[in-house]
Amino acid sequence: LPIAPIGSGSATCTPKAKANCSGVRARGIARPFANLKGINLQKADLRGANLQGANLVGANLRGAKLVGANLIGAKLKGAKFKGAKTKGAKGL
């Protein structure tokens, strides 16, 4: 099955390994167990997202809004979270 793009307007992207999804608005998305290794989600709005068990190794999440996100069991080795808003996020 093809991967559905996330975001709206000009800020959309297809979430996959090494994709540039910087600044995308994807509140409440569900991508459990997805391979997002090395993805750029800098300044993305991922409030309430379900990324449970996702591979986020080496991902750029600097300045991302992860409030209330589910990252339980996610692979986070080398992921960068500087400046990310993580209040209420699970699995960090």
Order of alpha helices (4+ residues) and beta strands (2+ residues): beta-beta
